[in-house]
Amino acid sequence: MGKRYCLTLDLKNDPELIEAYEKHHQSVWPEILKSLEESGIESMEIYRWENRLFMIMETVDGFSFELKNEMDLKNAKVQEWEELMWKYQNALPGALPGEKWKLMDSIFEFRK
């Protein structure tokens, strides 16, 4: 069984930019979807509240953010997508230069 990761990121607090960002995610480029699958991501969901984003990723065993980053750096279409997305995104306070999505720590879980 793979692992679940939860990440967060802010958008620029501009309704027009937020709307445009959501439109991009209604028709994500096929090359981006292929890169997600090839990196070992089995499912991904993004939720928004105002300008705060929350992502849930389910991955295969052995998934690695380091390997995904290496793959992304070699993929011109992924780099094009990421550059486009920076138009809409704001780094979180405390993020290092160039850091986007930040991993969240699990602090509570309920299962029946």
N, C-alpha and C positions, 0 to 999 in steps of 0.2 A: 504494500500500500504506500502511496506517495505521501506528500506532505501538503498542508494548507499554509499559505502565507497571506497575511493581511498587511496592506500598505496604505499610506495616505499621502496626499499632495493637495496643494491649494491651486485654484485658478485665479487669474487676475479678476478682481471684483468689478467686472464690467458686463452687464447683461448681454450686450451684443457679442462679445467675445465668448461668453459662456454658451450662448445659443450656437455660435459657429463651431465650438468645440464639440458640442453634443451632435451636431450634424455630421461632423467628421466621423464620429463613432457609430453613427447609424449606417455608414458604408465604409468600414475600414478596408484599406487596400488589401487585396488578396495576398500580396507579398508579405504583408505584416502578419496576417493570420497564419501563413505558412511558416514564418519564422518563429512564431509562438509555439506552434506544434512541434517543429524541429528541435526546439530548445528543451522540450519535455514538459511544457505546460499543457495540461489536459483540459482545464476550464479556467475562465477568467470572467469576473463580473466587476463592473465599476458602478458605484452609487454616488450620488451627489446630494449635498445639502448646502444650499446657497453656493459659496465658492469652494467648499471643502469636498474633496473626493476621497472615496474609500474603495480600495480594490481587494478582491478576494481571488486568490490563485490556488488552484489544485494542481499538483505536479506529480510526475512519475518518480519512482525511487531513483535516487542518484541525481536529481535535479540540482543544478548549481548556478547561483547568480553570477559567479565568476565566469563559468563557461558560456552562459547566455550573453554576458557582456562581450566576451571575445568574439562570439558569433555575430553579435550586432555590429561591432566595430568593422567587421569585414563585409557587411551587407550594405551596399550603397542605398538601397531603397529604405531600409530601416533608419539609416542616418538621415535621409531626406524627411521621413516621417517625424523623427525625433526633433529635428530642427523646426519643422512646421509646428509641432505641439508646443515648443517653448514660447511661441507667440502668445499662447493662451495661459501658460502655467507660471506659477510663482513658486520658487523654492521655499520650503518651510523654514521658519526661524531655527537656527542651529544647524542647518544643512551646510555641508561643505560646498565650495564653488563647483557648479556643474551637477550637483546631486539633485535628483528629482524625487521620485517616489521613495519614501522612508518606511522601513519595516516597523510594524507596530508590535508591542509586546502583548501577549495574551494575559489578561488579569482575571478572567472569570469564564467558566464554561459550565453549562448545564446540559446533561443528556439523560433522557429517560430510559 
